[in-house]
Amino acid sequence: MKHLIRAVSVRRGALVLLMLSPLLLVSCVNRTETLRPGQTIPFIGALVLERAPAKVVQASVLPLQVKTIHAVCANPSSFATSPGGTEVDVTCPSQGTVIAINVQAQALIVPPIRVRGTPTAIAYAPLGNYFYVVNTSAGSITPIEVATHRPQPAIKVGPNPTSIAVSPDSAYAYVSVSGADYIAVISLLHNRVVKDINVGPAPGAIAISPSNSLAYVVNSAAGTVVPVDLQRDVALPPIQAGADPVDVAFSPDGQTAFVVNKSAGTVTPINVLTSTPNAPIAVGTSPVSVLTTKPGGTGGGSRW
């Protein structure tokens, strides 16, 4: 059975739906040519994972088929998929909007949703009632109610937030605040910041483990990933990744984290139990994003 993974053609401003088999970790590259429905894309690195424990058993370049293309906006920066896979939401920084698309109807659900500042990243709460938009220039997060698509009052987090992840129980959101070298912890029950955790200079992409016990935060300049103990709210010693790490994701069983190294053109698997990086795997030129999938579901979202 095949599932849909969503990706965005950045320079053409289009949402591209790709057919993808389950149990794949995907790292996508920027594309500049015009895409067409039915066209195959041979430049996506795919790492095939065993079910348990999750480990790489094959590295390949996989031809994926474009299913549909939706014009969204100029230079979209990130997207998120609803937990049920029925909706895809895309951030459009230059327009200050979020585009909500119904996957089945392949149409806009509502007119573009206007938020404060420049929306650059987005994440759904796993329970599916809200999604959360990072407003980098405004230093805030905007909750958006899924049922109405109405923005709620913005939550101030600090200067230059860049990335967001929501805990599996939908209790907290974790925001990388690159202008202040910490991640902001937001209580989603009260929609306010309850703690800042120092993780070092310019934190970037962030992922939460399925067990809700760890966060991994990318530091591109240092070429590292910083683990954060979410039970104690403290940063642990950084783990070396590769050149220019830009994204990170956990395997569905939480035993492995995968770090995308853009300049190196690789993905570094990390043993979560031992915090040990394994040999990097070549996936192609300038990978920018990573998703993990499992049978019956899809990856949640990504950025470029």
Backbone as CSV, one residue per row, in Angstrom:
resi,resn,N_x,N_y,N_z,CA_x,CA_y,CA_z,C_x,C_y,C_z
1,MET,0.844,-1.191,0.000,0.000,0.000,0.000,0.881,1.242,0.000
2,LYS,0.476,2.258,-0.756,1.261,3.476,-0.830,0.599,4.584,-0.014
3,HIS,1.422,5.530,0.405,0.944,6.660,1.168,1.443,7.937,0.512
4,LEU,0.824,9.059,0.879,1.221,10.341,0.323,2.198,11.042,1.261
5,ILE,3.295,11.485,0.708,4.200,12.369,1.408,4.123,13.714,0.697
6,ARG,4.064,14.793,1.453,3.906,16.098,0.843,5.237,16.839,0.828
7,ALA,5.539,17.460,-0.274,6.739,18.286,-0.348,6.438,19.509,-1.189
8,VAL,7.247,20.531,-1.045,7.005,21.766,-1.778,8.162,22.084,-2.711
9,SER,7.820,22.433,-3.950,8.820,22.940,-4.890,9.037,24.414,-4.565
10,VAL,10.143,24.713,-3.912,10.335,26.029,-3.315,10.326,27.143,-4.340
11,ARG,11.101,27.006,-5.390,11.287,28.130,-6.294,10.101,28.315,-7.238
12,ARG,9.321,27.273,-7.433,8.154,27.404,-8.296,6.896,27.708,-7.488
13,GLY,6.985,27.673,-6.151,5.842,28.016,-5.333,4.677,27.073,-5.503
14,ALA,4.953,25.782,-5.534,3.887,24.808,-5.749,3.949,23.714,-4.703
15,LEU,2.794,23.240,-4.288,2.724,22.095,-3.395,2.667,20.841,-4.242
16,VAL,3.579,19.916,-4.016,3.691,18.712,-4.827,3.369,17.508,-3.956
17,LEU,2.408,16.701,-4.376,2.075,15.483,-3.650,2.804,14.318,-4.297
18,LEU,3.594,13.589,-3.519,4.408,12.501,-4.034,3.896,11.165,-3.507
19,MET,3.879,10.157,-4.377,3.519,8.812,-3.948,4.754,8.154,-3.335
20,LEU,4.598,7.583,-2.144,5.742,7.016,-1.447,5.315,5.808,-0.640
21,SER,6.098,4.724,-0.740,5.815,3.543,0.063,6.155,3.808,1.520
22,PRO,5.560,3.041,2.455,5.853,3.260,3.868,7.251,2.802,4.240
23,LEU,7.628,3.155,5.458,8.918,2.776,6.031,10.097,3.348,5.253
24,LEU,9.961,4.586,4.867,11.053,5.267,4.184,11.415,6.539,4.935
25,LEU,12.677,6.818,4.972,13.150,8.125,5.435,13.568,8.893,4.208
26,VAL,13.045,10.084,4.010,13.262,10.795,2.755,13.960,12.116,3.004
27,SER,14.955,12.388,2.208,15.632,13.681,2.221,15.482,14.314,0.859
28,CYS,14.808,15.463,0.787,14.487,16.086,-0.498,15.459,17.203,-0.824
29,VAL,15.675,17.422,-2.107,16.542,18.511,-2.557,15.686,19.592,-3.199
30,ASN,16.216,20.823,-3.213,15.537,21.900,-3.919,15.474,21.576,-5.405
31,ARG,14.366,21.944,-6.020,14.210,21.676,-7.441,13.867,22.975,-8.143
32,THR,14.406,23.165,-9.335,14.192,24.422,-10.042,13.355,24.255,-11.309
33,GLU,13.248,23.037,-11.817,12.513,22.855,-13.064,11.011,22.782,-12.792
34,THR,10.225,22.945,-13.847,8.781,22.836,-13.738,8.393,21.369,-13.600
35,LEU,7.517,21.075,-12.636,7.045,19.702,-12.425,5.674,19.526,-13.046
36,ARG,5.369,18.283,-13.464,4.092,17.975,-14.088,3.477,16.748,-13.422
37,PRO,2.143,16.703,-13.297,1.511,15.487,-12.792,1.903,14.282,-13.628
38,GLY,2.217,13.175,-12.962,2.644,11.968,-13.641,4.139,11.871,-13.844
39,GLN,4.845,12.991,-13.680,6.299,12.997,-13.849,6.951,12.261,-12.687
40,THR,8.064,11.580,-12.956,8.825,10.952,-11.887,10.001,11.824,-11.511
41,ILE,10.347,11.803,-10.211,11.456,12.594,-9.690,12.525,11.630,-9.194
42,PRO,13.666,11.541,-9.844,14.666,10.540,-9.476,15.704,11.029,-8.469
43,PHE,15.546,12.243,-7.934,16.628,12.819,-7.136,16.263,12.957,-5.667
44,ILE,15.629,11.967,-5.121,15.299,11.976,-3.702,15.963,10.785,-3.045
45,GLY,16.788,11.031,-2.060,17.473,9.949,-1.366,16.515,9.242,-0.430
46,ALA,16.454,7.944,-0.494,15.539,7.181,0.351,16.316,6.150,1.155
47,LEU,16.048,6.088,2.435,16.668,5.097,3.301,15.574,4.159,3.787
48,VAL,15.680,2.897,3.415,14.647,1.932,3.775,14.941,1.408,5.176
49,LEU,13.943,1.427,6.046,14.128,1.063,7.443,13.459,-0.259,7.764
50,GLU,14.108,-1.053,8.614,13.441,-2.215,9.174,12.441,-1.746,10.223
51,ARG,11.469,-2.609,10.537,10.420,-2.216,11.477,10.961,-2.056,12.894
52,ALA,11.611,-3.064,13.439,12.100,-2.993,14.818,13.279,-3.933,14.981
53,PRO,14.411,-3.458,15.456,14.647,-2.033,15.677,14.865,-1.309,14.362
54,ALA,14.606,-0.014,14.354,14.757,0.750,13.113,16.226,0.900,12.767
55,LYS,16.607,0.433,11.629,17.970,0.644,11.155,17.952,0.670,9.635
56,VAL,18.951,1.295,9.080,19.021,1.425,7.627,19.436,0.094,7.022
57,VAL,18.660,-0.387,6.068,19.014,-1.624,5.392,19.309,-1.402,3.913
58,GLN,19.013,-0.210,3.426,19.277,0.071,2.019,19.322,1.578,1.819
59,ALA,20.252,2.037,1.024,20.286,3.442,0.622,20.159,3.494,-0.889
60,SER,19.297,4.343,-1.392,19.070,4.348,-2.835,18.565,5.700,-3.295
61,VAL,18.563,5.874,-4.598,17.883,7.002,-5.226,16.599,6.448,-5.828
62,LEU,15.484,7.009,-5.419,14.199,6.409,-5.720,13.406,7.288,-6.681
63,PRO,12.866,6.717,-7.757,11.980,7.515,-8.602,10.593,7.595,-7.959
64,LEU,10.161,8.810,-7.620,8.846,9.012,-7.027,7.952,9.727,-8.027
65,GLN,6.669,9.415,-7.975,5.752,9.980,-8.953,5.002,11.179,-8.378
66,VAL,4.974,12.252,-9.132,4.190,13.422,-8.760,2.722,13.108,-9.014
67,LYS,1.896,13.290,-7.977,0.465,13.020,-8.133,-0.276,14.282,-8.568
68,THR,-0.163,15.335,-7.792,-0.810,16.589,-8.158,0.088,17.751,-7.764
69,ILE,-0.160,18.894,-8.371,0.589,20.106,-8.070,-0.404,21.225,-7.781
70,HIS,-0.159,21.958,-6.690,-1.017,23.083,-6.331,-0.182,24.354,-6.241
71,ALA,-0.571,25.391,-6.977,0.072,26.683,-6.801,-0.324,27.214,-5.430
72,VAL,0.655,27.643,-4.639,0.322,28.134,-3.302,0.754,29.589,-3.129
73,CYS,2.035,29.881,-3.268,2.521,31.244,-3.119,3.973,31.280,-3.564
74,ALA,4.536,32.467,-3.635,5.940,32.590,-3.983,6.795,32.181,-2.786
75,ASN,7.754,31.315,-3.017,8.735,30.919,-2.003,8.123,30.413,-0.701
76,PRO,7.296,29.371,-0.758,6.809,28.774,0.491,7.978,28.219,1.292
77,SER,7.867,28.274,2.626,9.025,27.906,3.442,8.862,26.603,4.196
78,SER,7.632,26.187,4.489,7.439,24.955,5.250,6.003,24.477,5.084
79,PHE,5.757,23.253,5.520,4.397,22.724,5.447,4.180,21.750,6.590
80,ALA,2.922,21.468,6.891,2.568,20.460,7.881,1.333,19.720,7.396
81,THR,1.258,18.459,7.750,0.135,17.618,7.395,-0.686,17.318,8.641
82,SER,-2.000,17.410,8.548,-2.845,17.114,9.697,-2.681,15.655,10.109
83,PRO,-2.916,15.326,11.394,-2.726,13.943,11.851,-3.492,12.907,11.034
84,GLY,-4.660,13.265,10.521,-5.428,12.334,9.709,-5.053,12.332,8.244
85,GLY,-4.141,13.232,7.849,-3.695,13.287,6.463,-4.673,13.930,5.516
86,THR,-5.677,14.648,6.038,-6.701,15.233,5.170,-6.386,16.667,4.760
87,GLU,-5.458,17.303,5.466,-5.164,18.717,5.212,-3.657,18.936,5.189
88,VAL,-3.214,19.807,4.286,-1.824,20.256,4.247,-1.830,21.774,4.357
89,ASP,-0.964,22.305,5.237,-0.885,23.750,5.442,0.529,24.220,5.114
90,VAL,0.627,25.296,4.356,1.896,25.785,3.829,2.111,27.224,4.280
91,THR,3.325,27.526,4.784,3.635,28.893,5.190,4.203,29.684,4.021
92,CYS,3.774,30.931,3.926,4.200,31.827,2.848,4.760,33.103,3.475
93,PRO,6.081,33.143,3.737,6.657,34.268,4.474,6.456,35.635,3.817
94,SER,6.658,35.725,2.512,6.592,37.039,1.865,5.179,37.612,1.854
95,GLN,4.173,36.728,1.947,2.780,37.194,1.987,2.251,37.306,3.420
96,GLY,2.971,36.756,4.393,2.495,36.764,5.774,1.248,35.915,5.964
97,THR,1.173,34.792,5.211,-0.034,33.968,5.248,0.295,32.485,5.368
98,VAL,-0.752,31.716,5.691,-0.709,30.260,5.676,-1.802,29.786,4.722
99,ILE,-1.457,28.844,3.853,-2.408,28.296,2.887,-2.856,26.926,3.382
100,ALA,-4.173,26.722,3.515,-4.745,25.454,3.968,-5.384,24.743,2.777
101,ILE,-4.950,23.495,2.518,-5.419,22.738,1.361,-6.074,21.445,1.810
102,ASN,-7.257,21.179,1.313,-7.940,19.908,1.530,-7.370,18.893,0.545
103,VAL,-6.761,17.820,1.066,-6.060,16.869,0.203,-7.026,16.133,-0.713
104,GLN,-8.168,15.700,-0.187,-9.107,14.925,-1.004,-9.744,15.787,-2.083
105,ALA,-10.205,16.983,-1.712,-10.835,17.873,-2.685,-9.808,18.574,-3.547
106,GLN,-8.543,18.590,-3.080,-7.455,19.278,-3.784,-7.834,20.731,-4.071
107,ALA,-8.265,21.405,-3.000,-8.688,22.793,-3.118,-8.412,23.514,-1.807
108,LEU,-8.340,24.841,-1.889,-8.170,25.631,-0.680,-9.394,25.473,0.222
109,ILE,-9.141,25.328,1.519,-10.244,25.187,2.474,-10.839,26.547,2.796
110,VAL,-9.984,27.522,3.006,-10.384,28.894,3.321,-9.447,29.828,2.562
111,PRO,-9.780,31.107,2.478,-8.810,32.056,1.901,-7.523,32.044,2.724
112,PRO,-6.430,32.533,2.155,-5.168,32.547,2.898,-5.331,33.118,4.301
113,ILE,-4.735,32.439,5.272,-4.852,32.824,6.677,-3.719,33.790,7.000
114,ARG,-4.065,34.994,7.423,-3.042,36.003,7.698,-2.575,35.896,9.147
115,VAL,-1.252,35.908,9.323,-0.663,35.866,10.662,0.313,37.034,10.799
116,ARG,0.825,37.241,12.003,1.750,38.347,12.236,3.152,38.006,11.726
117,GLY,3.835,39.005,11.186,5.230,38.814,10.820,5.400,37.903,9.621
118,THR,6.538,37.180,9.599,6.868,36.281,8.501,6.746,34.836,8.964
119,PRO,5.696,34.122,8.552,5.540,32.717,8.952,6.560,31.836,8.247
120,THR,7.378,31.137,9.015,8.473,30.370,8.423,8.452,28.892,8.771
121,ALA,7.721,28.490,9.787,7.662,27.080,10.178,6.288,26.795,10.765
122,ILE,5.931,25.511,10.794,4.571,25.138,11.188,4.574,23.719,11.727
123,ALA,3.689,23.442,12.689,3.568,22.081,13.237,2.160,21.878,13.775
124,TYR,1.660,20.652,13.607,0.372,20.264,14.165,0.544,19.682,15.561
125,ALA,-0.435,19.921,16.426,-0.546,19.137,17.645,-1.062,17.762,17.250
126,PRO,-0.445,16.674,17.765,-0.885,15.325,17.368,-2.366,15.057,17.600
127,LEU,-2.972,15.713,18.603,-4.406,15.522,18.827,-5.246,16.202,17.755
128,GLY,-4.630,17.097,16.989,-5.277,17.612,15.789,-6.200,18.791,15.955
129,ASN,-6.288,19.410,17.141,-7.201,20.534,17.325,-6.619,21.867,16.850
130,TYR,-5.299,21.971,16.905,-4.628,23.211,16.525,-3.364,22.897,15.724
131,PHE,-2.957,23.857,14.886,-1.584,23.855,14.403,-0.969,25.200,14.774
132,TYR,0.362,25.236,14.770,1.089,26.365,15.342,2.092,26.887,14.314
133,VAL,2.097,28.204,14.130,2.899,28.840,13.097,3.970,29.718,13.748
134,VAL,5.218,29.546,13.306,6.326,30.365,13.783,6.374,31.664,12.981
135,ASN,6.290,32.793,13.682,6.399,34.112,13.057,7.788,34.670,13.387
136,THR,8.745,34.457,12.490,10.140,34.764,12.814,10.361,36.248,13.096
137,SER,9.898,37.125,12.225,10.165,38.548,12.410,9.422,39.125,13.610
138,ALA,8.293,38.527,13.965,7.513,39.025,15.101,7.943,38.388,16.427
139,GLY,8.790,37.354,16.375,9.233,36.699,17.599,8.114,36.005,18.338
140,SER,7.217,35.380,17.601,6.031,34.806,18.238,5.560,33.535,17.539
141,ILE,4.587,32.877,18.182,3.913,31.694,17.642,2.424,31.994,17.573
142,THR,1.803,31.657,16.444,0.359,31.840,16.305,-0.346,30.488,16.307
143,PRO,-1.187,30.202,17.329,-2.024,29.003,17.272,-3.185,29.226,16.288
144,ILE,-3.499,28.239,15.497,-4.633,28.320,14.577,-5.552,27.125,14.827
145,GLU,-6.804,27.413,15.101,-7.780,26.361,15.373,-8.135,25.646,14.073
146,VAL,-8.029,24.327,14.069,-8.252,23.558,12.849,-9.705,23.650,12.390
147,ALA,-10.649,23.603,13.321,-12.067,23.576,12.955,-12.504,24.847,12.234
148,THR,-11.959,25.990,12.652,-12.384,27.273,12.087,-11.318,27.948,11.233
149,HIS,-10.063,27.484,11.371,-8.916,28.112,10.714,-8.750,29.576,11.116
150,ARG,-9.145,29.876,12.348,-8.994,31.232,12.862,-7.736,31.333,13.716
151,PRO,-6.900,32.340,13.454,-5.727,32.542,14.304,-6.140,32.974,15.708
152,GLN,-5.421,32.453,16.703,-5.618,32.842,18.093,-4.546,33.881,18.457
153,PRO,-4.644,34.507,19.633,-3.622,35.490,20.020,-2.217,34.904,19.970
154,ALA,-1.286,35.697,19.439,0.092,35.239,19.289,0.767,35.089,20.654
155,ILE,1.717,34.142,20.727,2.466,33.866,21.942,3.900,34.341,21.727
156,LYS,4.361,35.310,22.512,5.726,35.816,22.383,6.720,34.772,22.894
157,VAL,7.783,34.506,22.116,8.777,33.509,22.520,10.200,34.056,22.578
158,GLY,10.496,35.146,21.873,11.845,35.684,21.852,12.291,35.991,20.440
159,PRO,13.505,36.553,20.282,13.944,37.017,18.965,14.299,35.897,17.994
160,ASN,13.763,36.024,16.806,14.118,35.167,15.677,13.859,33.677,15.916
161,PRO,12.639,33.296,16.253,12.321,31.863,16.310,12.357,31.264,14.920
162,THR,12.801,30.008,14.817,13.009,29.416,13.493,12.324,28.075,13.285
163,SER,12.021,27.352,14.357,11.505,25.995,14.187,10.614,25.647,15.367
164,ILE,9.704,24.682,15.158,8.778,24.282,16.212,8.480,22.792,16.119
165,ALA,8.306,22.160,17.269,7.854,20.772,17.352,6.892,20.670,18.523
166,VAL,5.905,19.789,18.398,4.894,19.609,19.434,5.042,18.225,20.044
167,SER,4.922,18.140,21.360,5.082,16.862,22.048,3.994,15.884,21.622
168,PRO,4.277,14.567,21.673,3.301,13.566,21.240,1.972,13.625,21.992
169,ASP,1.992,14.120,23.227,0.748,14.220,23.994,0.052,15.567,23.805
170,SER,0.585,16.400,22.930,0.020,17.727,22.625,0.000,18.665,23.830
171,ALA,0.813,18.398,24.830,0.830,19.236,26.026,1.736,20.453,25.871
172,TYR,2.839,20.284,25.113,3.829,21.351,25.003,4.286,21.520,23.552
173,ALA,4.652,22.747,23.230,5.363,23.038,21.986,6.754,23.524,22.350
174,TYR,7.727,23.146,21.534,9.117,23.525,21.748,9.572,24.333,20.542
175,VAL,10.065,25.536,20.802,10.405,26.472,19.734,11.881,26.838,19.819
176,SER,12.601,26.660,18.724,13.993,27.105,18.658,14.026,28.614,18.472
177,VAL,14.641,29.311,19.422,14.745,30.778,19.373,16.203,31.108,19.070
178,SER,16.497,31.262,17.787,17.899,31.362,17.380,18.541,32.673,17.805
179,GLY,17.736,33.709,18.022,18.298,34.988,18.438,18.647,35.061,19.902
180,ALA,18.310,34.018,20.671,18.589,34.039,22.110,19.192,32.735,22.612
181,ASP,19.483,31.801,21.709,20.224,30.576,22.038,19.484,29.655,22.998
182,TYR,18.165,29.625,22.925,17.412,28.702,23.777,16.223,28.138,23.007
183,ILE,15.622,27.090,23.565,14.307,26.662,23.088,13.276,27.104,24.113
184,ALA,12.187,27.678,23.623,11.094,28.109,24.478,10.094,26.970,24.621
185,VAL,9.700,26.671,25.852,8.721,25.621,26.131,7.368,26.290,26.371
186,ILE,6.396,25.954,25.526,5.064,26.561,25.606,4.066,25.545,26.141
187,SER,3.345,25.904,27.192,2.218,25.090,27.644,1.052,25.341,26.697
188,LEU,0.597,24.292,26.005,-0.491,24.463,25.053,-1.853,24.499,25.736
189,LEU,-1.892,24.140,27.015,-3.126,24.296,27.781,-3.370,25.772,28.089
190,HIS,-2.274,26.499,28.388,-2.394,27.904,28.768,-1.895,28.865,27.686
191,ASN,-1.319,28.321,26.615,-0.780,29.149,25.523,0.172,30.231,26.040
192,ARG,1.155,29.810,26.823,2.179,30.737,27.300,3.490,29.988,27.513
193,VAL,4.586,30.724,27.439,5.905,30.147,27.671,6.069,29.866,29.165
194,VAL,6.480,28.629,29.480,6.664,28.262,30.884,8.133,28.049,31.233
195,LYS,9.004,27.961,30.230,10.417,27.735,30.514,11.237,27.993,29.253
196,ASP,12.484,28.445,29.462,13.473,28.530,28.398,14.620,27.582,28.733
197,ILE,15.068,26.806,27.746,16.168,25.854,27.956,17.330,26.264,27.061
198,ASN,18.445,26.619,27.645,19.617,27.045,26.887,20.223,25.850,26.164
199,VAL,20.393,25.981,24.836,20.952,24.884,24.037,22.168,25.311,23.221
200,GLY,22.650,26.537,23.412,23.810,26.985,22.659,23.426,27.851,21.474
201,PRO,24.424,28.344,20.741,24.186,29.350,19.699,23.276,28.873,18.570
202,ALA,22.386,29.773,18.178,21.589,29.654,16.942,20.935,28.293,16.753
203,PRO,20.066,27.866,17.671,19.370,26.586,17.463,18.474,26.644,16.233
204,GLY,18.389,25.498,15.548,17.584,25.430,14.336,16.485,24.384,14.446
205,ALA,16.443,23.466,13.482,15.381,22.455,13.432,15.326,21.655,14.728
206,ILE,14.127,21.228,15.099,13.923,20.514,16.351,12.959,19.348,16.122
207,ALA,13.202,18.239,16.819,12.314,17.064,16.744,12.153,16.501,18.148
208,ILE,10.977,15.921,18.409,10.659,15.310,19.709,10.570,13.806,19.525
209,SER,11.169,13.050,20.437,11.134,11.593,20.340,9.720,11.083,20.589
210,PRO,9.365,9.917,20.019,8.029,9.351,20.238,7.714,9.098,21.709
211,SER,8.737,8.849,22.527,8.528,8.617,23.957,8.324,9.909,24.735
212,ASN,8.488,11.051,24.068,8.320,12.359,24.705,9.394,12.638,25.754
213,SER,10.512,11.949,25.673,11.555,12.101,26.685,12.721,12.950,26.215
214,LEU,12.890,13.086,24.904,14.034,13.803,24.349,13.601,14.751,23.233
215,ALA,14.326,15.859,23.131,14.281,16.682,21.929,15.676,16.697,21.338
216,TYR,15.765,16.720,20.015,17.035,16.920,19.328,16.953,18.268,18.623
217,VAL,17.965,19.111,18.862,17.988,20.457,18.287,19.236,20.603,17.424
218,VAL,19.049,21.011,16.181,20.152,21.145,15.238,20.902,22.456,15.464
219,ASN,22.229,22.385,15.414,23.072,23.578,15.402,23.921,23.530,14.132
220,SER,23.485,24.254,13.102,24.131,24.162,11.792,25.571,24.657,11.822
221,ALA,25.817,25.767,12.519,27.155,26.353,12.523,28.177,25.419,13.148
222,ALA,27.782,24.710,14.197,28.705,23.816,14.894,28.733,22.419,14.295
223,GLY,27.794,22.112,13.403,27.729,20.771,12.828,27.301,19.727,13.834
224,THR,26.432,20.120,14.770,26.043,19.212,15.850,24.534,19.165,16.030
225,VAL,24.118,18.190,16.849,22.750,18.110,17.344,22.823,18.109,18.870
226,VAL,21.992,18.913,19.509,21.980,18.989,20.965,20.770,18.215,21.496
227,PRO,20.986,17.111,22.233,19.866,16.423,22.868,19.389,17.226,24.082
228,VAL,18.098,17.231,24.313,17.525,17.904,25.484,16.693,16.889,26.252
229,ASP,17.007,16.703,27.517,16.245,15.836,28.403,14.970,16.570,28.789
230,LEU,13.825,16.111,28.294,12.565,16.807,28.525,11.950,16.483,29.874
231,GLN,12.474,15.498,30.572,11.996,15.227,31.923,12.627,16.207,32.912
232,ARG,13.883,16.576,32.633,14.592,17.513,33.526,14.740,18.898,32.911
233,ASP,14.382,19.043,31.642,14.493,20.321,30.933,15.921,20.850,30.946
234,VAL,16.867,19.984,30.580,18.274,20.387,30.507,18.875,19.874,29.200
235,ALA,19.796,20.655,28.649,20.523,20.240,27.450,21.643,19.282,27.834
236,LEU,21.858,18.274,26.990,22.908,17.283,27.184,24.069,17.601,26.242
237,PRO,25.210,16.920,26.389,26.348,17.205,25.506,25.984,17.057,24.031
238,PRO,26.464,17.964,23.168,26.141,17.900,21.737,26.727,16.660,21.069
239,ILE,26.064,16.227,20.004,26.483,15.060,19.222,26.934,15.546,17.851
240,GLN,28.097,15.111,17.420,28.611,15.543,16.123,27.781,14.942,14.996
241,ALA,27.380,15.771,14.053,26.657,15.296,12.864,27.578,15.462,11.663
242,GLY,27.135,16.184,10.635,27.975,16.411,9.464,28.045,17.884,9.150
243,ALA,28.510,18.214,7.948,28.627,19.608,7.550,27.254,20.208,7.279
244,ASP,26.953,21.306,7.972,25.732,22.071,7.740,24.462,21.247,7.992
245,PRO,24.253,20.701,9.207,22.998,19.988,9.493,21.822,20.965,9.494
246,VAL,20.726,20.564,8.846,19.594,21.478,8.681,18.265,20.897,9.146
247,ASP,18.192,19.592,9.356,16.922,19.002,9.769,17.192,17.709,10.522
248,VAL,16.198,17.258,11.304,16.344,16.051,12.099,14.975,15.418,12.294
249,ALA,14.936,14.087,12.366,13.701,13.352,12.633,14.043,12.062,13.350
250,PHE,13.112,11.596,14.192,13.260,10.318,14.878,12.572,9.213,14.085
251,SER,13.119,8.004,14.173,12.426,6.840,13.627,11.162,6.603,14.445
252,PRO,10.157,5.911,13.880,8.905,5.694,14.615,9.083,4.999,15.953
253,ASP,10.119,4.152,16.102,10.332,3.486,17.387,11.208,4.302,18.334
254,GLY,11.703,5.446,17.867,12.474,6.335,18.715,13.897,5.902,18.996
255,GLN,14.356,4.826,18.375,15.695,4.326,18.663,16.788,5.010,17.848
256,THR,16.392,5.637,16.741,17.359,6.271,15.852,16.872,7.670,15.487
257,ALA,17.807,8.612,15.460,17.513,9.938,14.922,18.304,10.110,13.630
258,PHE,17.750,10.830,12.677,18.374,11.027,11.379,18.579,12.516,11.143
259,VAL,19.812,12.897,10.906,20.170,14.307,10.732,20.566,14.549,9.279
260,VAL,19.950,15.540,8.654,20.259,15.894,7.274,21.390,16.917,7.262
261,ASN,22.479,16.579,6.561,23.639,17.452,6.433,23.664,18.026,5.013
262,LYS,23.231,19.276,4.881,23.017,19.853,3.552,24.303,19.942,2.735
263,SER,25.334,20.562,3.300,26.568,20.758,2.540,27.259,19.432,2.218
264,ALA,27.127,18.461,3.128,27.778,17.163,2.925,26.980,16.250,2.006
265,GLY,25.696,16.551,1.802,24.858,15.667,0.983,24.635,14.320,1.621
266,THR,24.522,14.300,2.951,24.396,13.034,3.682,23.317,13.103,4.742
267,VAL,22.980,11.922,5.265,22.153,11.793,6.462,22.961,11.020,7.502
268,THR,23.035,11.555,8.712,23.740,10.889,9.797,22.744,10.201,10.721
269,PRO,22.757,8.853,10.808,21.914,8.165,11.795,22.583,8.245,13.173
270,ILE,21.805,8.506,14.205,22.326,8.588,15.568,21.610,7.567,16.438
271,ASN,22.395,6.749,17.154,21.843,5.819,18.126,21.372,6.631,19.333
272,VAL,20.069,6.686,19.550,19.517,7.552,20.595,19.901,7.059,21.987
273,LEU,19.955,5.749,22.172,20.270,5.202,23.490,21.676,5.577,23.925
274,THR,22.634,5.536,22.989,24.033,5.794,23.333,24.509,7.180,22.907
275,SER,23.660,7.930,22.197,24.031,9.255,21.666,25.256,9.175,20.766
276,THR,25.335,8.100,19.992,26.487,7.857,19.132,26.102,8.013,17.664
277,PRO,26.820,8.876,16.911,26.543,8.967,15.475,27.134,7.777,14.730
278,ASN,26.394,7.251,13.772,26.889,6.194,12.909,27.405,6.795,11.603
279,ALA,27.932,5.979,10.746,28.511,6.466,9.496,27.460,7.196,8.664
280,PRO,27.788,8.371,8.131,26.831,9.103,7.305,26.517,8.365,6.013
281,ILE,25.326,8.599,5.491,24.853,7.939,4.281,24.619,8.993,3.207
282,ALA,25.232,8.829,2.055,25.067,9.782,0.956,23.664,9.673,0.382
283,VAL,22.999,10.830,0.213,21.634,10.825,-0.324,21.467,11.742,-1.531
284,GLY,22.481,12.478,-1.913,22.354,13.355,-3.069,22.770,14.777,-2.740
285,THR,22.619,15.652,-3.711,23.083,17.028,-3.585,22.129,17.881,-2.753
286,SER,22.677,18.566,-1.778,21.957,19.578,-0.986,20.622,19.095,-0.419
287,PRO,20.611,18.007,0.341,19.360,17.616,1.006,18.968,18.668,2.041
288,VAL,17.679,18.895,2.180,17.227,19.970,3.066,16.178,19.533,4.083
289,SER,15.632,18.341,3.948,14.500,18.001,4.785,14.400,16.501,4.960
290,VAL,13.802,16.068,6.056,13.689,14.642,6.335,12.324,14.342,6.936
291,LEU,11.769,13.201,6.538,10.508,12.702,7.084,10.664,11.229,7.383
292,THR,10.018,10.752,8.436,9.927,9.310,8.648,8.471,8.907,8.523
293,THR,8.242,7.724,7.975,6.883,7.238,7.794,6.757,5.849,8.374
294,LYS,5.512,5.440,8.573,5.229,4.087,9.022,3.946,3.631,8.358
295,PRO,3.673,2.309,8.310,2.450,1.848,7.655,1.226,2.492,8.262
296,GLY,0.321,2.925,7.381,-0.922,3.534,7.849,-0.820,4.994,8.166
297,GLY,0.330,5.626,7.930,0.476,7.031,8.265,1.465,7.720,7.350
298,THR,1.675,8.984,7.604,2.605,9.761,6.810,3.498,10.553,7.729
299,GLY,4.534,11.095,7.130,5.338,12.064,7.855,4.525,13.309,8.127
300,GLY,4.950,14.080,9.097,4.103,15.185,9.545,4.317,16.496,8.819
301,GLY,5.518,16.823,8.428,5.746,18.118,7.815,7.220,18.400,7.728
302,SER,7.553,19.508,7.099,8.968,19.824,6.967,9.132,21.263,6.536
303,ARG,10.426,21.644,6.360,10.752,22.981,5.932,11.919,22.928,4.964
304,TRP,12.221,24.098,4.323,13.274,24.104,3.304,14.250,25.206,3.589
